[in-house]
Amino acid sequence: MPPKAAIRQREAVIAWVDELLRPNERVLVVLPFAGTPPRSRAQGKVREGIYQTNRRYRPLVATDRRLFVLDAGRTPYPAGVLATFPLESVTFVDVTPRWLGQQRVRLDLPGDGVVPFDVGRHELDDVARLRELLGAS
């Protein structure tokens, strides 16, 4: 069972997308502490978009129709919706284990390419649901 703080964070993330949901659209997956690792600076600093040269929290919410990527900056508290993608346009590339029970999930997002998201050990059930939702084997 996740800690109470994780449950509160999950509810805060759902609240951000709740008013954006279309009629009969249901939230299926919530990754409230998802974040992107720092991007390589080999090609210069990237300060805009989902995958930047600095580590950023990017909570993910998947409904039965869309994937929301939230903007949370350097804290896990959502500050708005950064991007939305139709589910059929997103590809689940892979998931690899990290340290202390974390996982790195790589998604191929339209216009952004393959983006890594690090998720915590309390989000593993949601990672499995996301993988199933996006049709990964």
ABEGO torsion letter per residue (X at the ends): XBBAAAAAAAAAAAAAAAAABBBGBBBABBBAABBBBBBBAAAEBBABEABBABBBBBBBBBBAABBBBBBAEABABBAEBABBBBAAABBBABBBBBBGGBBBBBBBBBGAEBBBBBBBAAAAAAAAAAAAAAGBX
